[in-house]
Structure formats: C-alpha cells, structure tokens
C-alpha cells in the first residue's frame, strides 16, 4: 500500500501568505490544506492526519498560540511552526514548548520553513514508532 504523503496544515488569515505557503508545500510534494482561521482548522475532519501545523500567531479570533494550546488540551499533539510579522521575544520564549518546532518571522526563507517542517516530520515519525 502506498504511504500517504505527510499532510501540512497552514492557518493564516493573510490570504496571499496562505496561498504562497500552500503552493510552496505542494511543490515540495506534501499534501496541504489551508485555513483562514483557527476555528476552521479545528473543524477539519482530517485533523488527526495533520503531520505539521504552520500557523500565524496574530489572527482575529483565536491566535496561533491559542490554537496550539487548544490542540494540546484536546490531546492532539501536532508539531507546530509559529509564524509572525510581529516578532516578540517574550512570546517566543513563552510559546516554545516541545511541540513548537519553529518560530519564524515573516518574510521567512523557504529553507527556514522547510527545516522546521523536516524537524516536525522527524518528531512525528519518532512518536509513531514508539
């Protein structure tokens, strides 16, 4: 049976950023789903298949960090990359728990994002082999 490609979820209220990141991930061979809000992602039927979450920190409604905390509270341990146009060292320090695999400032380099996602996927496969 063919293994499914890793599913990357992108949550960003900025449509151009969301589409650009989605296009990049697709070009690298990942399955990608993009959402304009944390609430939309939480309603996603394939939430458990998500191998990595890339989410903006600052969004209307639920922030990316709050989304991550909500997932943890639900027992969903999804490696997460936080992205932001408003870097904040306090937030960065506070946000880094074991499932936060990256913190990138917009605009970030493709390679930086790819490094974070590779780290997330490695962590996910380690967990699945336990």
C-alpha positions in Angstrom: 0.0 0.0 0.0 1.3 3.4 -0.9 2.1 5.6 2.1 0.2 8.8 2.2 2.2 12.0 1.8 2.5 14.0 5.0 -0.3 16.5 5.5 0.8 20.0 6.3 -1.9 22.4 7.6 -1.5 26.1 7.1 -3.6 28.5 9.2 -3.1 32.2 8.3 -5.7 35.0 8.0 -3.4 36.6 5.3 -4.6 35.1 2.0 -1.5 35.9 0.0 0.7 34.4 2.6 -1.5 31.3 3.0 -1.6 30.7 -0.8 2.2 31.2 -1.2 3.0 28.8 1.6 0.4 26.3 0.3 2.0 26.5 -3.2 5.5 26.0 -1.8 4.5 23.0 0.3 2.7 21.4 -2.7 5.7 22.0 -5.0 7.8 20.1 -2.4 5.4 17.1 -2.6 3.3 17.5 0.5 -0.4 17.2 0.9 -1.6 20.7 2.0 -4.7 22.1 3.5 -5.0 25.8 4.2 -7.4 27.6 6.6 -8.1 31.3 7.1 -8.8 30.8 10.8 -8.1 28.6 13.8 -11.8 27.8 14.1 -11.9 26.5 10.5 -8.9 24.3 11.2 -10.5 22.8 14.4 -13.5 21.8 12.3 -11.2 20.0 9.8 -12.2 16.3 9.5 -8.7 15.1 9.0 -7.2 16.9 12.0 -5.6 13.7 13.2 -3.8 13.2 9.9 -2.0 16.5 10.2 1.7 15.9 10.4 2.7 19.6 10.9 0.8 22.8 11.5 2.1 26.1 10.3 0.1 28.9 11.9 0.3 32.7 12.1 0.5 33.9 15.7 -1.6 37.1 15.2 -5.0 36.4 13.8 -8.5 37.7 14.5 -10.3 35.4 17.0 -8.1 32.6 18.2 -4.3 33.3 17.9 -1.9 30.7 16.6 -0.6 30.1 20.1 -4.1 29.7 21.4 -4.8 27.2 18.6 -1.7 25.2 19.6 -2.8 25.2 23.3 -6.4 24.2 22.3 -5.0 21.2 20.3 -2.8 20.2 23.3 -5.9 20.4 25.6 -7.7 18.2 23.1 -4.9 15.6 23.3 -3.8 16.4 19.7 0.0 16.6 19.7 0.8 18.2 16.3 4.3 19.6 15.7 3.7 23.3 15.1 5.6 26.1 13.4 4.6 29.6 14.6 5.0 32.4 12.0 4.6 36.1 12.7 5.1 39.5 11.2 5.3 40.9 14.7 8.3 39.2 16.4 8.2 39.3 20.2 10.9 37.6 22.2 8.6 37.2 25.2 6.1 35.4 23.1 8.8 33.4 21.5 10.1 32.2 24.9 6.7 31.6 26.3 5.5 29.7 23.2 8.3 27.2 22.9 7.0 24.0 24.3 8.1 20.6 23.0 5.5 20.6 20.1 6.6 24.1 18.8 9.3 23.1 16.3 9.9 26.6 14.9 9.3 30.3 15.2 9.7 32.2 12.0 9.5 35.9 11.3 7.7 37.0 8.1 9.0 37.2 5.5 10.9 33.9 6.1 13.1 31.9 3.8 11.7 28.8 2.1 14.7 26.8 3.5 14.0 28.0 7.1 10.4 26.8 6.8 11.4 23.5 5.2 13.9 23.0 8.0 11.1 23.4 10.6 8.8 21.1 8.7 11.5 18.5 8.4 12.0 18.7 12.1 8.3 18.3 12.7 8.0 15.3 10.4 11.0 13.6 12.1 9.4 14.2 15.5 6.1 12.8 14.3 7.7 9.6 12.9 9.6 9.1 16.1 6.4 9.4 18.1 4.6 6.9 15.7 7.3 4.4 16.1 7.2 4.4 19.9 
